[in-house]
Amino acid sequence: MDWFQRLNEYFPVEEMKAKEQIEALLKDKPNNYYKDESDLHIMMYAEFEEFVFVDFLWVSEKARGKGIGKKLIQQLKDKQKTIILEVEPVDENNADTEKRLRFYFREGFRISEAISYQFQALVSHSETELDIMYWDEQVKTDEQLLDSMVTIYEEIHSYKQKQIYGYEPKPTGEVLKLKA
């Protein structure tokens, strides 16, 4: 099974990108967008000057609890930059959502309570409210995180959207904002 099939089977369609978009990011942005994979894991991430964005992190069910996720996160922490990721709120019908949050909290991640984020699920043509989590040695302001999320939305999530999905991305201000 190839890397995309493994991601596609694990992540809900509301969180997936089309394979064509991910391949375009890997090909067109080789100094920003990366894939780290083995038989037991896949990590897709974007690295910018001030931060790293984890787009997808998957660890094989048979390898969970063996420290692979911790090792992958540590590799990113070693870059000495803020690490940002998007997570779905806990869903009582999906035990993985709670396990995932517990893992990130153990790794020192915090949730930004002040950012409202409507993830644009381009494959399913829907919107999903996601939480923004981050790790850094220093506490970040919500304004700093919002600036990073704007870059993520415009440079990663909306990359070639019109060409691949057939419609323009929503304006950034409609997708990302500070809560009142």
CNS distance restraints for C-alpha pairs under 8 A (distance, minus, plus):
assign (resid   1 and name CA) (resid   5 and name CA) 6.17 0.50 0.50
assign (resid   1 and name CA) (resid   6 and name CA) 6.67 0.50 0.50
assign (resid   2 and name CA) (resid   6 and name CA) 6.49 0.50 0.50
assign (resid   3 and name CA) (resid   7 and name CA) 6.37 0.50 0.50
assign (resid   3 and name CA) (resid  37 and name CA) 7.72 0.50 0.50
assign (resid   3 and name CA) (resid  42 and name CA) 7.03 0.50 0.50
assign (resid   4 and name CA) (resid   8 and name CA) 5.93 0.50 0.50
assign (resid   4 and name CA) (resid  19 and name CA) 6.67 0.50 0.50
assign (resid   5 and name CA) (resid   9 and name CA) 6.02 0.50 0.50
assign (resid   6 and name CA) (resid  10 and name CA) 6.37 0.50 0.50
assign (resid   7 and name CA) (resid  11 and name CA) 5.89 0.50 0.50
assign (resid   7 and name CA) (resid  42 and name CA) 7.83 0.50 0.50
assign (resid   7 and name CA) (resid  56 and name CA) 7.87 0.50 0.50
assign (resid   7 and name CA) (resid  58 and name CA) 6.95 0.50 0.50
assign (resid   8 and name CA) (resid  12 and name CA) 7.29 0.50 0.50
assign (resid   8 and name CA) (resid  13 and name CA) 7.28 0.50 0.50
assign (resid   8 and name CA) (resid  16 and name CA) 6.90 0.50 0.50
assign (resid  10 and name CA) (resid  58 and name CA) 7.75 0.50 0.50
assign (resid  11 and name CA) (resid  15 and name CA) 6.36 0.50 0.50
assign (resid  11 and name CA) (resid  16 and name CA) 6.58 0.50 0.50
assign (resid  12 and name CA) (resid  16 and name CA) 6.68 0.50 0.50
assign (resid  13 and name CA) (resid 121 and name CA) 7.56 0.50 0.50
assign (resid  13 and name CA) (resid 123 and name CA) 6.78 0.50 0.50
assign (resid  13 and name CA) (resid 124 and name CA) 6.28 0.50 0.50
assign (resid  14 and name CA) (resid 121 and name CA) 4.93 0.50 0.50
assign (resid  14 and name CA) (resid 122 and name CA) 7.78 0.50 0.50
assign (resid  14 and name CA) (resid 123 and name CA) 7.16 0.50 0.50
assign (resid  14 and name CA) (resid 124 and name CA) 5.93 0.50 0.50
assign (resid  14 and name CA) (resid 126 and name CA) 6.80 0.50 0.50
assign (resid  14 and name CA) (resid 127 and name CA) 7.40 0.50 0.50
assign (resid  14 and name CA) (resid 128 and name CA) 6.78 0.50 0.50
assign (resid  15 and name CA) (resid 119 and name CA) 7.82 0.50 0.50
assign (resid  15 and name CA) (resid 121 and name CA) 5.89 0.50 0.50
assign (resid  15 and name CA) (resid 128 and name CA) 7.95 0.50 0.50
assign (resid  16 and name CA) (resid 121 and name CA) 6.87 0.50 0.50
assign (resid  16 and name CA) (resid 122 and name CA) 7.77 0.50 0.50
assign (resid  16 and name CA) (resid 123 and name CA) 6.71 0.50 0.50
assign (resid  17 and name CA) (resid  21 and name CA) 6.44 0.50 0.50
assign (resid  17 and name CA) (resid  22 and name CA) 6.71 0.50 0.50
assign (resid  17 and name CA) (resid 121 and name CA) 7.49 0.50 0.50
assign (resid  17 and name CA) (resid 122 and name CA) 6.67 0.50 0.50
assign (resid  17 and name CA) (resid 123 and name CA) 6.21 0.50 0.50
assign (resid  18 and name CA) (resid  22 and name CA) 6.58 0.50 0.50
assign (resid  18 and name CA) (resid 122 and name CA) 7.88 0.50 0.50
assign (resid  18 and name CA) (resid 123 and name CA) 6.27 0.50 0.50
assign (resid  19 and name CA) (resid  23 and name CA) 6.04 0.50 0.50
assign (resid  20 and name CA) (resid  24 and name CA) 6.07 0.50 0.50
assign (resid  20 and name CA) (resid 164 and name CA) 7.19 0.50 0.50
assign (resid  21 and name CA) (resid  25 and name CA) 6.24 0.50 0.50
assign (resid  21 and name CA) (resid 159 and name CA) 7.28 0.50 0.50
assign (resid  21 and name CA) (resid 160 and name CA) 7.05 0.50 0.50
assign (resid  21 and name CA) (resid 161 and name CA) 7.82 0.50 0.50
assign (resid  21 and name CA) (resid 164 and name CA) 6.81 0.50 0.50
assign (resid  22 and name CA) (resid  26 and name CA) 6.27 0.50 0.50
assign (resid  23 and name CA) (resid  27 and name CA) 6.05 0.50 0.50
assign (resid  24 and name CA) (resid  28 and name CA) 5.62 0.50 0.50
assign (resid  24 and name CA) (resid  29 and name CA) 7.78 0.50 0.50
assign (resid  25 and name CA) (resid  29 and name CA) 5.33 0.50 0.50
assign (resid  25 and name CA) (resid  30 and name CA) 7.56 0.50 0.50
assign (resid  25 and name CA) (resid  33 and name CA) 6.14 0.50 0.50
assign (resid  25 and name CA) (resid 156 and name CA) 7.40 0.50 0.50
assign (resid  25 and name CA) (resid 159 and name CA) 7.47 0.50 0.50
assign (resid  26 and name CA) (resid  30 and name CA) 5.61 0.50 0.50
assign (resid  26 and name CA) (resid  33 and name CA) 5.58 0.50 0.50
assign (resid  26 and name CA) (resid  34 and name CA) 6.25 0.50 0.50
assign (resid  26 and name CA) (resid  35 and name CA) 7.58 0.50 0.50
assign (resid  29 and name CA) (resid  33 and name CA) 5.63 0.50 0.50
assign (resid  30 and name CA) (resid  34 and name CA) 6.93 0.50 0.50
assign (resid  31 and name CA) (resid  47 and name CA) 7.89 0.50 0.50
assign (resid  32 and name CA) (resid  46 and name CA) 5.16 0.50 0.50
assign (resid  32 and name CA) (resid  47 and name CA) 5.01 0.50 0.50
assign (resid  32 and name CA) (resid  48 and name CA) 6.44 0.50 0.50
assign (resid  33 and name CA) (resid  44 and name CA) 7.35 0.50 0.50
assign (resid  33 and name CA) (resid  45 and name CA) 5.76 0.50 0.50
assign (resid  33 and name CA) (resid  46 and name CA) 4.27 0.50 0.50
assign (resid  33 and name CA) (resid  47 and name CA) 6.49 0.50 0.50
assign (resid  34 and name CA) (resid  44 and name CA) 5.64 0.50 0.50
assign (resid  34 and name CA) (resid  45 and name CA) 5.37 0.50 0.50
assign (resid  34 and name CA) (resid  46 and name CA) 6.17 0.50 0.50
assign (resid  35 and name CA) (resid  42 and name CA) 7.04 0.50 0.50
assign (resid  35 and name CA) (resid  43 and name CA) 5.76 0.50 0.50
assign (resid  35 and name CA) (resid  44 and name CA) 4.56 0.50 0.50
assign (resid  35 and name CA) (resid  45 and name CA) 6.66 0.50 0.50
assign (resid  36 and name CA) (resid  41 and name CA) 7.87 0.50 0.50
assign (resid  36 and name CA) (resid  42 and name CA) 5.75 0.50 0.50
assign (resid  36 and name CA) (resid  43 and name CA) 5.07 0.50 0.50
assign (resid  36 and name CA) (resid  44 and name CA) 6.40 0.50 0.50
assign (resid  37 and name CA) (resid  41 and name CA) 5.45 0.50 0.50
assign (resid  37 and name CA) (resid  42 and name CA) 4.32 0.50 0.50
assign (resid  37 and name CA) (resid  43 and name CA) 6.26 0.50 0.50
assign (resid  38 and name CA) (resid  42 and name CA) 6.55 0.50 0.50
assign (resid  39 and name CA) (resid  60 and name CA) 7.87 0.50 0.50
assign (resid  40 and name CA) (resid  59 and name CA) 5.79 0.50 0.50
assign (resid  40 and name CA) (resid  60 and name CA) 4.98 0.50 0.50
assign (resid  40 and name CA) (resid  63 and name CA) 6.34 0.50 0.50
assign (resid  41 and name CA) (resid  57 and name CA) 7.50 0.50 0.50
assign (resid  41 and name CA) (resid  58 and name CA) 5.44 0.50 0.50
assign (resid  41 and name CA) (resid  59 and name CA) 4.36 0.50 0.50
assign (resid  41 and name CA) (resid  60 and name CA) 5.93 0.50 0.50
assign (resid  41 and name CA) (resid  68 and name CA) 7.69 0.50 0.50
assign (resid  42 and name CA) (resid  56 and name CA) 7.38 0.50 0.50
assign (resid  42 and name CA) (resid  57 and name CA) 5.85 0.50 0.50
assign (resid  42 and name CA) (resid  58 and name CA) 5.16 0.50 0.50
assign (resid  42 and name CA) (resid  59 and name CA) 6.63 0.50 0.50
assign (resid  43 and name CA) (resid  54 and name CA) 7.35 0.50 0.50
assign (resid  43 and name CA) (resid  55 and name CA) 7.58 0.50 0.50
assign (resid  43 and name CA) (resid  56 and name CA) 5.50 0.50 0.50
assign (resid  43 and name CA) (resid  57 and name CA) 4.48 0.50 0.50
assign (resid  43 and name CA) (resid  58 and name CA) 6.37 0.50 0.50
assign (resid  43 and name CA) (resid  72 and name CA) 7.90 0.50 0.50
assign (resid  44 and name CA) (resid  54 and name CA) 6.25 0.50 0.50
assign (resid  44 and name CA) (resid  55 and name CA) 5.38 0.50 0.50
assign (resid  44 and name CA) (resid  56 and name CA) 5.00 0.50 0.50
assign (resid  44 and name CA) (resid  57 and name CA) 6.56 0.50 0.50
assign (resid  45 and name CA) (resid  52 and name CA) 6.94 0.50 0.50
assign (resid  45 and name CA) (resid  53 and name CA) 5.49 0.50 0.50
assign (resid  45 and name CA) (resid  54 and name CA) 4.40 0.50 0.50
assign (resid  45 and name CA) (resid  55 and name CA) 5.12 0.50 0.50
assign (resid  45 and name CA) (resid  56 and name CA) 6.88 0.50 0.50
assign (resid  46 and name CA) (resid  52 and name CA) 5.71 0.50 0.50
assign (resid  46 and name CA) (resid  53 and name CA) 5.10 0.50 0.50
assign (resid  46 and name CA) (resid  54 and name CA) 6.60 0.50 0.50
assign (resid  46 and name CA) (resid  55 and name CA) 7.27 0.50 0.50
assign (resid  46 and name CA) (resid 156 and name CA) 7.87 0.50 0.50
assign (resid  47 and name CA) (resid  51 and name CA) 6.25 0.50 0.50
assign (resid  47 and name CA) (resid  52 and name CA) 4.42 0.50 0.50
assign (resid  47 and name CA) (resid  53 and name CA) 6.36 0.50 0.50
assign (resid  48 and name CA) (resid  52 and name CA) 5.97 0.50 0.50
assign (resid  50 and name CA) (resid  81 and name CA) 5.86 0.50 0.50
assign (resid  50 and name CA) (resid  82 and name CA) 6.71 0.50 0.50
assign (resid  51 and name CA) (resid  81 and name CA) 4.92 0.50 0.50
assign (resid  51 and name CA) (resid  82 and name CA) 4.55 0.50 0.50
assign (resid  51 and name CA) (resid  83 and name CA) 5.74 0.50 0.50
assign (resid  51 and name CA) (resid  84 and name CA) 7.21 0.50 0.50
assign (resid  51 and name CA) (resid 148 and name CA) 7.53 0.50 0.50
assign (resid  52 and name CA) (resid  76 and name CA) 7.40 0.50 0.50
assign (resid  52 and name CA) (resid  81 and name CA) 6.58 0.50 0.50
assign (resid  52 and name CA) (resid  82 and name CA) 6.19 0.50 0.50
assign (resid  52 and name CA) (resid  83 and name CA) 4.80 0.50 0.50
assign (resid  52 and name CA) (resid  84 and name CA) 6.17 0.50 0.50
assign (resid  53 and name CA) (resid  83 and name CA) 5.84 0.50 0.50
assign (resid  53 and name CA) (resid  84 and name CA) 4.78 0.50 0.50
assign (resid  53 and name CA) (resid  85 and name CA) 5.79 0.50 0.50
assign (resid  53 and name CA) (resid 152 and name CA) 7.38 0.50 0.50
assign (resid  54 and name CA) (resid  83 and name CA) 7.27 0.50 0.50
assign (resid  54 and name CA) (resid  84 and name CA) 6.28 0.50 0.50
assign (resid  54 and name CA) (resid  85 and name CA) 5.16 0.50 0.50
assign (resid  54 and name CA) (resid  86 and name CA) 7.87 0.50 0.50
assign (resid  55 and name CA) (resid  85 and name CA) 6.75 0.50 0.50
assign (resid  55 and name CA) (resid  86 and name CA) 7.71 0.50 0.50
assign (resid  57 and name CA) (resid  69 and name CA) 8.00 0.50 0.50
assign (resid  59 and name CA) (resid  63 and name CA) 6.54 0.50 0.50
assign (resid  59 and name CA) (resid  64 and name CA) 6.26 0.50 0.50
assign (resid  59 and name CA) (resid  68 and name CA) 7.24 0.50 0.50
assign (resid  59 and name CA) (resid  69 and name CA) 6.72 0.50 0.50
assign (resid  60 and name CA) (resid  64 and name CA) 6.35 0.50 0.50
assign (resid  63 and name CA) (resid  68 and name CA) 7.35 0.50 0.50
assign (resid  64 and name CA) (resid  68 and name CA) 7.24 0.50 0.50
assign (resid  64 and name CA) (resid  69 and name CA) 7.78 0.50 0.50
assign (resid  67 and name CA) (resid  71 and name CA) 6.11 0.50 0.50
assign (resid  68 and name CA) (resid  72 and name CA) 6.24 0.50 0.50
assign (resid  69 and name CA) (resid  73 and name CA) 6.19 0.50 0.50
assign (resid  70 and name CA) (resid  74 and name CA) 6.05 0.50 0.50
assign (resid  70 and name CA) (resid 107 and name CA) 7.36 0.50 0.50
assign (resid  71 and name CA) (resid  75 and name CA) 6.29 0.50 0.50
assign (resid  72 and name CA) (resid  76 and name CA) 6.68 0.50 0.50
assign (resid  73 and name CA) (resid  77 and name CA) 6.20 0.50 0.50
assign (resid  73 and name CA) (resid 107 and name CA) 7.87 0.50 0.50
assign (resid  74 and name CA) (resid  78 and name CA) 6.06 0.50 0.50
assign (resid  75 and name CA) (resid  79 and name CA) 7.05 0.50 0.50
assign (resid  76 and name CA) (resid  80 and name CA) 7.69 0.50 0.50
assign (resid  76 and name CA) (resid  81 and name CA) 7.87 0.50 0.50
assign (resid  76 and name CA) (resid  83 and name CA) 7.24 0.50 0.50
assign (resid  77 and name CA) (resid  81 and name CA) 6.78 0.50 0.50
assign (resid  77 and name CA) (resid  82 and name CA) 7.86 0.50 0.50
assign (resid  77 and name CA) (resid  83 and name CA) 7.30 0.50 0.50
assign (resid  81 and name CA) (resid 136 and name CA) 6.84 0.50 0.50
assign (resid  82 and name CA) (resid 134 and name CA) 6.78 0.50 0.50
assign (resid  82 and name CA) (resid 135 and name CA) 5.71 0.50 0.50
assign (resid  82 and name CA) (resid 136 and name CA) 4.80 0.50 0.50
assign (resid  82 and name CA) (resid 137 and name CA) 7.95 0.50 0.50
assign (resid  83 and name CA) (resid 134 and name CA) 5.36 0.50 0.50
assign (resid  83 and name CA) (resid 135 and name CA) 5.09 0.50 0.50
assign (resid  83 and name CA) (resid 136 and name CA) 6.63 0.50 0.50
assign (resid  84 and name CA) (resid 132 and name CA) 7.11 0.50 0.50
assign (resid  84 and name CA) (resid 133 and name CA) 5.81 0.50 0.50
assign (resid  84 and name CA) (resid 134 and name CA) 4.44 0.50 0.50
assign (resid  84 and name CA) (resid 135 and name CA) 6.70 0.50 0.50
assign (resid  85 and name CA) (resid 132 and name CA) 5.99 0.50 0.50
assign (resid  85 and name CA) (resid 133 and name CA) 5.36 0.50 0.50
assign (resid  85 and name CA) (resid 134 and name CA) 6.33 0.50 0.50
assign (resid  86 and name CA) (resid 130 and name CA) 6.05 0.50 0.50
assign (resid  86 and name CA) (resid 131 and name CA) 5.62 0.50 0.50
assign (resid  86 and name CA) (resid 132 and name CA) 4.78 0.50 0.50
assign (resid  86 and name CA) (resid 133 and name CA) 6.11 0.50 0.50
assign (resid  87 and name CA) (resid 101 and name CA) 7.81 0.50 0.50
assign (resid  87 and name CA) (resid 130 and name CA) 5.52 0.50 0.50
assign (resid  87 and name CA) (resid 131 and name CA) 5.24 0.50 0.50
assign (resid  87 and name CA) (resid 132 and name CA) 6.47 0.50 0.50
assign (resid  87 and name CA) (resid 133 and name CA) 7.17 0.50 0.50
assign (resid  88 and name CA) (resid  97 and name CA) 6.96 0.50 0.50
assign (resid  88 and name CA) (resid 129 and name CA) 7.19 0.50 0.50
assign (resid  88 and name CA) (resid 130 and name CA) 4.84 0.50 0.50
assign (resid  88 and name CA) (resid 131 and name CA) 6.11 0.50 0.50
assign (resid  89 and name CA) (resid  97 and name CA) 7.05 0.50 0.50
assign (resid  89 and name CA) (resid 130 and name CA) 6.54 0.50 0.50
assign (resid  89 and name CA) (resid 131 and name CA) 6.59 0.50 0.50
assign (resid  90 and name CA) (resid  94 and name CA) 7.79 0.50 0.50
assign (resid  90 and name CA) (resid  97 and name CA) 5.11 0.50 0.50
assign (resid  90 and name CA) (resid  98 and name CA) 5.40 0.50 0.50
assign (resid  90 and name CA) (resid 101 and name CA) 7.82 0.50 0.50
assign (resid  91 and name CA) (resid  95 and name CA) 7.23 0.50 0.50
assign (resid  91 and name CA) (resid  97 and name CA) 6.13 0.50 0.50
assign (resid  91 and name CA) (resid  98 and name CA) 7.35 0.50 0.50
assign (resid  94 and name CA) (resid  98 and name CA) 7.75 0.50 0.50
assign (resid  95 and name CA) (resid  99 and name CA) 6.46 0.50 0.50
assign (resid  96 and name CA) (resid 100 and name CA) 5.86 0.50 0.50
assign (resid  97 and name CA) (resid 101 and name CA) 6.39 0.50 0.50
assign (resid  98 and name CA) (resid 102 and name CA) 6.22 0.50 0.50
assign (resid  99 and name CA) (resid 103 and name CA) 6.16 0.50 0.50
assign (resid 100 and name CA) (resid 104 and name CA) 6.38 0.50 0.50
assign (resid 101 and name CA) (resid 105 and name CA) 6.13 0.50 0.50
assign (resid 102 and name CA) (resid 106 and name CA) 6.13 0.50 0.50
assign (resid 103 and name CA) (resid 107 and name CA) 6.35 0.50 0.50
assign (resid 104 and name CA) (resid 108 and name CA) 6.49 0.50 0.50
assign (resid 104 and name CA) (resid 109 and name CA) 5.42 0.50 0.50
assign (resid 105 and name CA) (resid 109 and name CA) 5.02 0.50 0.50
assign (resid 105 and name CA) (resid 110 and name CA) 6.73 0.50 0.50
assign (resid 108 and name CA) (resid 135 and name CA) 6.19 0.50 0.50
assign (resid 109 and name CA) (resid 133 and name CA) 6.13 0.50 0.50
assign (resid 109 and name CA) (resid 134 and name CA) 5.16 0.50 0.50
assign (resid 109 and name CA) (resid 135 and name CA) 4.48 0.50 0.50
assign (resid 109 and name CA) (resid 136 and name CA) 7.70 0.50 0.50
assign (resid 110 and name CA) (resid 133 and name CA) 5.35 0.50 0.50
assign (resid 110 and name CA) (resid 134 and name CA) 5.40 0.50 0.50
assign (resid 110 and name CA) (resid 135 and name CA) 6.35 0.50 0.50
assign (resid 111 and name CA) (resid 131 and name CA) 6.88 0.50 0.50
assign (resid 111 and name CA) (resid 132 and name CA) 5.79 0.50 0.50
assign (resid 111 and name CA) (resid 133 and name CA) 4.34 0.50 0.50
assign (resid 111 and name CA) (resid 134 and name CA) 6.52 0.50 0.50
assign (resid 112 and name CA) (resid 131 and name CA) 7.21 0.50 0.50
assign (resid 112 and name CA) (resid 132 and name CA) 5.64 0.50 0.50
assign (resid 112 and name CA) (resid 133 and name CA) 6.07 0.50 0.50
assign (resid 112 and name CA) (resid 134 and name CA) 7.62 0.50 0.50
assign (resid 112 and name CA) (resid 142 and name CA) 6.69 0.50 0.50
assign (resid 113 and name CA) (resid 131 and name CA) 7.94 0.50 0.50
assign (resid 114 and name CA) (resid 142 and name CA) 6.41 0.50 0.50
assign (resid 114 and name CA) (resid 178 and name CA) 5.53 0.50 0.50
assign (resid 114 and name CA) (resid 179 and name CA) 5.27 0.50 0.50
assign (resid 115 and name CA) (resid 131 and name CA) 7.81 0.50 0.50
assign (resid 115 and name CA) (resid 132 and name CA) 7.25 0.50 0.50
assign (resid 115 and name CA) (resid 142 and name CA) 6.89 0.50 0.50
assign (resid 115 and name CA) (resid 146 and name CA) 6.96 0.50 0.50
assign (resid 115 and name CA) (resid 176 and name CA) 7.01 0.50 0.50
assign (resid 115 and name CA) (resid 177 and name CA) 5.78 0.50 0.50
assign (resid 115 and name CA) (resid 178 and name CA) 4.63 0.50 0.50
assign (resid 115 and name CA) (resid 179 and name CA) 5.81 0.50 0.50
assign (resid 116 and name CA) (resid 129 and name CA) 7.70 0.50 0.50
assign (resid 116 and name CA) (resid 131 and name CA) 7.70 0.50 0.50
assign (resid 116 and name CA) (resid 175 and name CA) 7.73 0.50 0.50
assign (resid 116 and name CA) (resid 176 and name CA) 5.77 0.50 0.50
assign (resid 116 and name CA) (resid 177 and name CA) 5.33 0.50 0.50
assign (resid 116 and name CA) (resid 178 and name CA) 5.90 0.50 0.50
assign (resid 116 and name CA) (resid 179 and name CA) 5.87 0.50 0.50
assign (resid 117 and name CA) (resid 129 and name CA) 5.82 0.50 0.50
assign (resid 117 and name CA) (resid 130 and name CA) 5.87 0.50 0.50
assign (resid 117 and name CA) (resid 131 and name CA) 6.91 0.50 0.50
assign (resid 117 and name CA) (resid 132 and name CA) 7.73 0.50 0.50
assign (resid 117 and name CA) (resid 175 and name CA) 5.68 0.50 0.50
assign (resid 117 and name CA) (resid 176 and name CA) 4.80 0.50 0.50
assign (resid 117 and name CA) (resid 177 and name CA) 6.84 0.50 0.50
assign (resid 118 and name CA) (resid 127 and name CA) 5.84 0.50 0.50
assign (resid 118 and name CA) (resid 128 and name CA) 5.47 0.50 0.50
assign (resid 118 and name CA) (resid 129 and name CA) 4.66 0.50 0.50
assign (resid 118 and name CA) (resid 130 and name CA) 6.45 0.50 0.50
assign (resid 118 and name CA) (resid 175 and name CA) 5.02 0.50 0.50
assign (resid 118 and name CA) (resid 176 and name CA) 6.69 0.50 0.50
assign (resid 119 and name CA) (resid 127 and name CA) 5.52 0.50 0.50
assign (resid 119 and name CA) (resid 128 and name CA) 5.09 0.50 0.50
assign (resid 119 and name CA) (resid 129 and name CA) 6.04 0.50 0.50
assign (resid 119 and name CA) (resid 130 and name CA) 6.40 0.50 0.50
assign (resid 119 and name CA) (resid 175 and name CA) 6.95 0.50 0.50
assign (resid 120 and name CA) (resid 125 and name CA) 7.39 0.50 0.50
assign (resid 120 and name CA) (resid 126 and name CA) 6.32 0.50 0.50
assign (resid 120 and name CA) (resid 127 and name CA) 4.89 0.50 0.50
assign (resid 120 and name CA) (resid 128 and name CA) 6.74 0.50 0.50
assign (resid 120 and name CA) (resid 175 and name CA) 7.76 0.50 0.50
assign (resid 121 and name CA) (resid 125 and name CA) 5.54 0.50 0.50
assign (resid 121 and name CA) (resid 126 and name CA) 5.08 0.50 0.50
assign (resid 121 and name CA) (resid 127 and name CA) 5.54 0.50 0.50
assign (resid 121 and name CA) (resid 128 and name CA) 6.95 0.50 0.50
assign (resid 122 and name CA) (resid 126 and name CA) 6.87 0.50 0.50
assign (resid 122 and name CA) (resid 165 and name CA) 6.88 0.50 0.50
assign (resid 123 and name CA) (resid 165 and name CA) 7.60 0.50 0.50
assign (resid 136 and name CA) (resid 140 and name CA) 7.52 0.50 0.50
assign (resid 140 and name CA) (resid 144 and name CA) 6.30 0.50 0.50
assign (resid 140 and name CA) (resid 145 and name CA) 6.76 0.50 0.50
assign (resid 141 and name CA) (resid 145 and name CA) 6.42 0.50 0.50
assign (resid 142 and name CA) (resid 146 and name CA) 5.95 0.50 0.50
assign (resid 142 and name CA) (resid 178 and name CA) 7.63 0.50 0.50
assign (resid 143 and name CA) (resid 147 and name CA) 6.21 0.50 0.50
assign (resid 143 and name CA) (resid 178 and name CA) 7.93 0.50 0.50
assign (resid 144 and name CA) (resid 148 and name CA) 6.46 0.50 0.50
assign (resid 145 and name CA) (resid 149 and name CA) 6.13 0.50 0.50
assign (resid 146 and name CA) (resid 150 and name CA) 6.15 0.50 0.50
assign (resid 146 and name CA) (resid 176 and name CA) 7.42 0.50 0.50
assign (resid 146 and name CA) (resid 177 and name CA) 7.33 0.50 0.50
assign (resid 146 and name CA) (resid 178 and name CA) 7.62 0.50 0.50
assign (resid 147 and name CA) (resid 151 and name CA) 6.58 0.50 0.50
assign (resid 148 and name CA) (resid 152 and name CA) 6.31 0.50 0.50
assign (resid 149 and name CA) (resid 153 and name CA) 6.03 0.50 0.50
assign (resid 149 and name CA) (resid 176 and name CA) 7.66 0.50 0.50
assign (resid 150 and name CA) (resid 154 and name CA) 6.06 0.50 0.50
assign (resid 150 and name CA) (resid 172 and name CA) 6.77 0.50 0.50
assign (resid 150 and name CA) (resid 176 and name CA) 7.26 0.50 0.50
assign (resid 151 and name CA) (resid 155 and name CA) 5.62 0.50 0.50
assign (resid 151 and name CA) (resid 156 and name CA) 7.71 0.50 0.50
assign (resid 152 and name CA) (resid 156 and name CA) 5.24 0.50 0.50
assign (resid 152 and name CA) (resid 157 and name CA) 6.48 0.50 0.50
assign (resid 153 and name CA) (resid 157 and name CA) 4.81 0.50 0.50
assign (resid 153 and name CA) (resid 158 and name CA) 5.90 0.50 0.50
assign (resid 153 and name CA) (resid 172 and name CA) 7.26 0.50 0.50
assign (resid 154 and name CA) (resid 158 and name CA) 5.28 0.50 0.50
assign (resid 154 and name CA) (resid 159 and name CA) 6.82 0.50 0.50
assign (resid 154 and name CA) (resid 172 and name CA) 7.45 0.50 0.50
assign (resid 155 and name CA) (resid 159 and name CA) 5.72 0.50 0.50
assign (resid 157 and name CA) (resid 161 and name CA) 7.91 0.50 0.50
assign (resid 158 and name CA) (resid 169 and name CA) 6.02 0.50 0.50
assign (resid 160 and name CA) (resid 164 and name CA) 6.03 0.50 0.50
assign (resid 161 and name CA) (resid 165 and name CA) 5.46 0.50 0.50
assign (resid 161 and name CA) (resid 166 and name CA) 6.92 0.50 0.50
assign (resid 161 and name CA) (resid 167 and name CA) 6.67 0.50 0.50
assign (resid 161 and name CA) (resid 168 and name CA) 6.41 0.50 0.50
assign (resid 161 and name CA) (resid 169 and name CA) 6.49 0.50 0.50
assign (resid 162 and name CA) (resid 166 and name CA) 4.63 0.50 0.50
assign (resid 162 and name CA) (resid 167 and name CA) 4.55 0.50 0.50
assign (resid 162 and name CA) (resid 168 and name CA) 4.96 0.50 0.50
assign (resid 162 and name CA) (resid 169 and name CA) 7.20 0.50 0.50
assign (resid 163 and name CA) (resid 167 and name CA) 7.66 0.50 0.50
assign (resid 170 and name CA) (resid 174 and name CA) 6.71 0.50 0.50
assign (resid 170 and name CA) (resid 175 and name CA) 6.98 0.50 0.50
assign (resid 171 and name CA) (resid 175 and name CA) 6.87 0.50 0.50
assign (resid 172 and name CA) (resid 176 and name CA) 6.00 0.50 0.50
assign (resid 173 and name CA) (resid 177 and name CA) 6.17 0.50 0.50
